[in-house]
Amino acid sequence: SAVISQKPSRDICQRGTSLTIQCQVDSQVTMMFWYRQQPGQSLTLIATANQGSEATYESGFVIDKFPISRPNLTFSTLTVSNMSPEDSSIYLCSVATGEVGQPQHFGDGTRLSIL
Amino acid sequence: AQSVTQLDSHVSVSEGTPVLLRCNYSSSYSPSLFWYVQHPNKGLQLLLKYTSAATLVKGINGFEAEFKKSETSFHLTKPSAHMSDAAEYFCVHKAAGNKLTFGGGTRVLVKP
């Protein structure tokens, strides 16, 4: 399966600032996704990162708050903008081939704390 | 809409005893189902997958799961727990278009 690297692995940020998280894959993949995992919770899909076009956001998530880039088939970024303590979460990227029945594979996540 | 219910938020077992993690799903068609494990400060690692082949699926680290359509269940088991199995486990349904629905997770504690 693909090797997925996320940077940074963790960060502590001040409220009102923004942080960009990077996701790098060691092979070309069709689909990339960004998830949020709030403390003690399961994962929630933020958006699907589409190569060469705007990301597709899930209900409750907007581009102004979570802008996403996907310049090629191996790389994506998620920015968490104008952060507040409620944004303290683990942010994970995942990748998939798009083939029926095949799983998504996840990076190790970025652990973000907002003071 | 699909839903995934993990019946136990916490499971505590003694080392060397069996582990059972329960998962029920709702789906109007033949599902793709997965179990993932998340160790502390790590991402999600795939344990096993069901994709309409054999109903008993073997995964990594001695885990297996049985798909029972009549019960809409996909329970995860391991005959003998190890200390390294202490982690959070997620049952996941994949719909067409690659959209994943996660169960709420089950935290496993292994006592020596």
Boltz contact constraints between the chains, C-beta under 6 A:
constraints:
  - contact:
      token1: [A, 31]
      token2: [B, 98]
      max_distance: 6.0
  - contact:
      token1: [A, 42]
      token2: [B, 102]
      max_distance: 6.0
  - contact:
      token1: [A, 42]
      token2: [B, 104]
      max_distance: 6.0
  - contact:
      token1: [A, 42]
      token2: [B, 105]
      max_distance: 6.0
  - contact:
      token1: [A, 43]
      token2: [B, 102]
      max_distance: 6.0
  - contact:
      token1: [A, 92]
      token2: [B, 43]
      max_distance: 6.0
  - contact:
      token1: [A, 96]
      token2: [B, 98]
      max_distance: 6.0
  - contact:
      token1: [A, 101]
      token2: [B, 32]
      max_distance: 6.0
  - contact:
      token1: [A, 101]
      token2: [B, 51]
      max_distance: 6.0
  - contact:
      token1: [A, 103]
      token2: [B, 34]
      max_distance: 6.0
  - contact:
      token1: [A, 103]
      token2: [B, 46]
      max_distance: 6.0
  - contact:
      token1: [A, 103]
      token2: [B, 49]
      max_distance: 6.0
  - contact:
      token1: [A, 106]
      token2: [B, 43]
      max_distance: 6.0
  - contact:
      token1: [A, 106]
      token2: [B, 44]
      max_distance: 6.0
  - contact:
      token1: [A, 107]
      token2: [B, 43]
      max_distance: 6.0
  - contact:
      token1: [A, 108]
      token2: [B, 42]
      max_distance: 6.0
  - contact:
      token1: [A, 108]
      token2: [B, 43]
      max_distance: 6.0
  - contact:
      token1: [A, 109]
      token2: [B, 43]
      max_distance: 6.0
